[in-house]
Amino acid sequence: MTEGMWYKSDVELLTVTVRAVKSASEPYTLITLTGEADVTNHDQLRGALATQVAKAPRTLIVDLAGLEFMDSSALHEILRASRMMDAHGGVFALAAPRDAVATILKRTATDQLIPVYRTVDDAAAG
């Protein structure tokens, strides 16, 4: 670490991708998060989630398989999106969290508020 540098210099930035998925049962919107979601990019996460929630999909699944880290600000944005989906009767689910992210979801009891599935396919099947 360089003297005076207090942050991790090799942080992978948050990447958000969105796609509509046609499935055998019901179409859904899939948001895939990769990298690290934290205070430095929670506005980007909020915007992406809010944009998709505003489209009022019946089901919105967030794929966490590529997310290496999530702090409380990112968790807050996920909880906000979940509440917004609930408000319009939609289904919000999380899928495939890595161990570090799954631990955060469990320790904060978020996994009791939002369904968390092992895979995106499991989440799509409900």
DRENDO-1510 file (C-alpha; in Angstrom, 1 decimal, always signed):
<recs>
REC; n; res; u; v; w
REC; 1; MET; +0.0; +0.0; +0.0 .
REC; 2; THR; +1.3; +3.4; -0.9 .
REC; 3; GLU; +1.9; +5.7; +2.0 .
REC; 4; GLY; -1.0; +8.1; +2.4 .
REC; 5; MET; -3.3; +5.8; +0.4 .
REC; 6; TRP; -6.1; +4.6; +2.8 .
REC; 7; TYR; -8.2; +2.8; +0.2 .
REC; 8; LYS; -7.9; -0.4; -1.7 .
REC; 9; SER; -6.6; +0.5; -5.1 .
REC; 10; ASP; -7.6; -2.7; -6.9 .
REC; 11; VAL; -11.3; -2.3; -6.2 .
REC; 12; GLU; -13.5; -3.6; -9.0 .
REC; 13; LEU; -16.1; -1.0; -9.9 .
REC; 14; LEU; -19.8; -1.9; -9.8 .
REC; 15; THR; -21.2; -3.0; -13.1 .
REC; 16; VAL; -25.0; -3.2; -13.6 .
REC; 17; THR; -26.6; -5.0; -16.5 .
REC; 18; VAL; -30.3; -5.3; -17.1 .
REC; 19; ARG; -32.2; -7.6; -19.4 .
REC; 20; ALA; -35.7; -8.8; -19.9 .
REC; 21; VAL; -35.9; -12.6; -19.7 .
REC; 22; LYS; -38.7; -14.7; -21.3 .
REC; 23; SER; -39.1; -17.8; -19.3 .
REC; 24; ALA; -41.4; -20.9; -19.5 .
REC; 25; SER; -43.5; -19.7; -16.6 .
REC; 26; GLU; -43.4; -15.9; -16.6 .
REC; 27; PRO; -41.1; -13.2; -18.0 .
REC; 28; TYR; -39.0; -11.3; -15.5 .
REC; 29; THR; -36.4; -8.5; -15.4 .
REC; 30; LEU; -32.9; -9.6; -14.4 .
REC; 31; ILE; -30.4; -7.1; -12.9 .
REC; 32; THR; -26.9; -8.5; -12.7 .
REC; 33; LEU; -24.5; -6.9; -10.3 .
REC; 34; THR; -20.7; -7.4; -10.6 .
REC; 35; GLY; -17.8; -5.9; -8.7 .
REC; 36; GLU; -18.3; -4.1; -5.4 .
REC; 37; ALA; -21.4; -2.1; -4.3 .
REC; 38; ASP; -20.6; +0.4; -1.7 .
REC; 39; VAL; -20.9; +4.1; -0.7 .
REC; 40; THR; -18.8; +5.2; -3.7 .
REC; 41; ASN; -21.4; +3.9; -6.2 .
REC; 42; HIS; -24.7; +3.5; -4.3 .
REC; 43; ASP; -26.2; +6.3; -6.4 .
REC; 44; GLN; -25.5; +4.2; -9.5 .
REC; 45; LEU; -27.2; +1.2; -7.9 .
REC; 46; ARG; -30.1; +3.3; -6.7 .
REC; 47; GLY; -30.7; +4.7; -10.2 .
REC; 48; ALA; -30.5; +1.3; -11.9 .
REC; 49; LEU; -32.9; -0.3; -9.4 .
REC; 50; ALA; -35.3; +2.6; -9.4 .
REC; 51; THR; -35.4; +2.7; -13.2 .
REC; 52; GLN; -36.4; -0.9; -13.4 .
REC; 53; VAL; -38.9; -0.8; -10.5 .
REC; 54; ALA; -40.6; +2.2; -12.1 .
REC; 55; LYS; -41.3; +0.0; -15.2 .
REC; 56; ALA; -43.5; -2.1; -12.8 .
REC; 57; PRO; -42.3; -5.5; -13.8 .
REC; 58; ARG; -44.2; -8.4; -12.3 .
REC; 59; THR; -40.9; -10.0; -11.2 .
REC; 60; LEU; -37.5; -8.4; -10.6 .
REC; 61; ILE; -34.5; -10.6; -9.8 .
REC; 62; VAL; -31.1; -9.3; -8.8 .
REC; 63; ASP; -28.3; -11.7; -9.6 .
REC; 64; LEU; -25.6; -11.3; -7.0 .
REC; 65; ALA; -23.2; -14.0; -8.3 .
REC; 66; GLY; -20.7; -11.5; -9.5 .
REC; 67; LEU; -20.9; -9.2; -6.6 .
REC; 68; GLU; -17.8; -9.5; -4.4 .
REC; 69; PHE; -18.7; -7.0; -1.7 .
REC; 70; MET; -21.7; -5.0; -0.5 .
REC; 71; ASP; -21.8; -2.5; +2.3 .
REC; 72; SER; -24.7; -1.0; +4.2 .
REC; 73; SER; -25.4; +1.7; +1.6 .
REC; 74; ALA; -25.8; -0.9; -1.1 .
REC; 75; LEU; -27.9; -3.0; +1.2 .
REC; 76; HIS; -30.1; +0.0; +1.9 .
REC; 77; GLU; -30.7; +0.5; -1.9 .
REC; 78; ILE; -31.7; -3.2; -2.3 .
REC; 79; LEU; -34.1; -2.9; +0.6 .
REC; 80; ARG; -35.6; +0.3; -0.9 .
REC; 81; ALA; -36.1; -1.4; -4.2 .
REC; 82; SER; -37.8; -4.3; -2.5 .
REC; 83; ARG; -40.2; -2.0; -0.7 .
REC; 84; MET; -41.0; -0.2; -3.9 .
REC; 85; MET; -41.7; -3.5; -5.7 .
REC; 86; ASP; -44.0; -4.5; -2.7 .
REC; 87; ALA; -45.9; -1.3; -3.1 .
REC; 88; HIS; -47.0; -2.1; -6.6 .
REC; 89; GLY; -47.5; -5.8; -5.9 .
REC; 90; GLY; -44.4; -7.0; -7.7 .
REC; 91; VAL; -42.0; -9.8; -6.7 .
REC; 92; PHE; -38.5; -8.9; -5.8 .
REC; 93; ALA; -35.9; -11.6; -5.3 .
REC; 94; LEU; -32.1; -12.0; -4.8 .
REC; 95; ALA; -30.1; -14.8; -6.4 .
REC; 96; ALA; -26.8; -16.5; -6.1 .
REC; 97; PRO; -25.0; -14.4; -3.5 .
REC; 98; ARG; -21.3; -15.2; -2.9 .
REC; 99; ASP; -20.4; -16.1; +0.7 .
REC; 100; ALA; -19.4; -12.5; +1.7 .
REC; 101; VAL; -22.7; -11.0; +0.4 .
REC; 102; ALA; -24.7; -13.9; +1.8 .
REC; 103; THR; -23.2; -13.3; +5.2 .
REC; 104; ILE; -24.3; -9.7; +5.1 .
REC; 105; LEU; -27.8; -10.7; +4.1 .
REC; 106; LYS; -28.0; -13.2; +6.9 .
REC; 107; ARG; -26.5; -11.0; +9.7 .
REC; 108; THR; -28.8; -8.2; +8.8 .
REC; 109; ALA; -31.9; -10.5; +8.5 .
REC; 110; THR; -32.4; -9.2; +5.0 .
REC; 111; ASP; -32.8; -12.8; +3.9 .
REC; 112; GLN; -35.9; -12.9; +6.1 .
REC; 113; LEU; -37.3; -9.8; +4.3 .
REC; 114; ILE; -36.4; -10.6; +0.7 .
REC; 115; PRO; -36.3; -14.1; -0.8 .
REC; 116; VAL; -32.8; -15.2; -1.5 .
REC; 117; TYR; -32.3; -18.1; -3.9 .
REC; 118; ARG; -29.3; -20.3; -4.8 .
REC; 119; THR; -29.6; -19.6; -8.5 .
REC; 120; VAL; -31.4; -17.2; -10.9 .
REC; 121; ASP; -33.3; -20.2; -12.2 .
REC; 122; ASP; -34.5; -21.0; -8.7 .
REC; 123; ALA; -35.6; -17.4; -8.2 .
REC; 124; ALA; -37.5; -17.4; -11.6 .
REC; 125; ALA; -39.3; -20.6; -10.6 .
REC; 126; GLY; -40.3; -18.9; -7.3 .
</recs>
